Amino acid sequence: MRAVSIAVAILVAHGAGPAMQKPGEWIQLFDGKTTAGWHAYNGKGMPAGWQVVDGVLTRVEKAADIVSDREFDNFELVVEWKIPPKANSGLFYRVVEHPDDTSMWMAAPEYQLIDDAGYPSPLKPTQKTAANYDLQPPSVDATKRAGEWNTTRIVVNGAHVEHWLNGKQIVAYELWTDEWNKQVAQ
């Protein structure tokens, strides 16, 4: 069994989807007790493979990807996470659920989470932890070993995106530019 454990909070920078929040207000996306506020990507309800274990949202068995019930425009997302040895996962943002996109990776950028040192297959630089998956590699390795807690911060302001890991900025890029579109098309 490969468990992925996460704890999530988000700071709304300039308003949030339909239920506009005040800029600078932190919003808890996970209450530490239930899976309320989350659902299967392109689905309804929470997949059984996701559970709350010791106050942490955890994938305890193979399960569909999950998304927050809430949508955000500009935001700062802070996530504490750990993965077991050899594991591979990711955090997707700017997700738009659409039935034609059967997998979340087809619909949104991904902040890669992986056991860089112990993953059983060779990794390209753009597949390492904190990369903008398969597009921009991390500028520095700030990961902790598998099984240890890491802190991720994702900042999104308009088209500008920053990936942070354990207090260090790892990646910065602009969405929807000619360069972005070219990389995505490859």
Secondary structure, 3 states (H helix, E strand, C coil): CCCEEEEEEEEECCCCCCCCCCCCEEEECCCCCCCCCEEECCCCCCCCCEEEECCEEEECCCCCCEEECCCCCCEEEEEEEECCCCCEEEEECCCCCCCCCCCHHHCCCEEEEECCCCCCCCCCHHHCCCCECCCECCCCCCCCCCCCCEEEEEEEECCEEEEEECCEEEEEEECCCHHHHHHHHC
